[in-house]
Amino acid sequence: MKTTETKQATPFMKIGAASRATGLSQYFLRQGCKDGTVPHIKSGTVYLVNVSKLLRQLDAEGGATE
């Protein structure tokens, strides 16, 4: 019997990775986690940003226009 390993994509990233993925500064993301404006969970002392929810939130606010 063959087994296949599937890797599930998670929307959560550490602040550094989320910064690279979104183009937002680490300072902005960290402050947003602290004041509750950036969707995240905290595991110990590490903030994990929900990047997909953050991008939907920014799109809904209409912050970026071309």
C-alpha angles and dihedrals in degrees: 000000000000120000123202124203116219122196113212116216113233122205091216121098135169114255095260094052092043089052092053092045096048104029091234118131121259089235091056092049094046093049090046091053091050095049095038100245094113116065108241148133125227121225108188103308096337122099114214111198119213094225099184092051091045092053091048089049092051092047091051091052089053093227096149123055129167 
